[in-house]
């Protein structure tokens, strides 16, 4: 397993992060796996050298955090794993049950700590930016969490580059803890982050940990142009319908399959190999509902793509509207 520093911090993370959204309560989403089904995935991830695990308080209404905490607590020393979770989306009714007000952040971190069964969170991320709460309120509350010892590092997710720049500037101006990571929507089928977000992150020492590195399974190559809903996930994932499955997107998958077939490799492995070698990308967050998904992700670290292969993979891309900020 390869490891890298998360941004300009001293935190070392595996270059593959296991996304824990797939594990929790099947009543939340039909494709979610329960704790018993999740167990072998966490065990295999640790065997492969993965030390980085990402969840959120809203995944399965908190059940994902509970499973993450229990399984890692059984299988690994706390000092050997990096646990990341997120705050913003509500999973209960009430005007202060979501967003990034000081009230909600302080309540949410305590709830996450309890569900995870730990006394600190390695990477606490804002799941989205709260446009109704002043940046100073958000950043001061997050800084207090770091100073209290409940949180070690801070991360952000899915916003415009100018918004991240403003948050970094505001934190620096007040001497508050700045973000060390950006969890954004970035993959071979959606590359709009290359315009401004990725250059900003490189310049500011913010590590990029993309979500949906395989476009919610689309880049695994199993979905067909005339019927993209060939998996349980695809049949129950309206979010994917909003982001993928255009003719141009399928042109990218066609190119991906051609490169993969010529190498005798699975398409997912090639798509991840391309992403892992993009400047500033530290660790794609990979979801796995079959054990070979994990094997492919780790194997992608050793795939070196030639210039002609990269050109073939990138040639079909066309500009997209901004996707994934909502």
Order of alpha helices (4+ residues) and beta strands (2+ residues): beta-beta-beta-alpha-beta-alpha-beta-alpha-beta-alpha-beta-alpha-beta-alpha-beta-alpha-alpha-alpha-alpha-beta-alpha-alpha
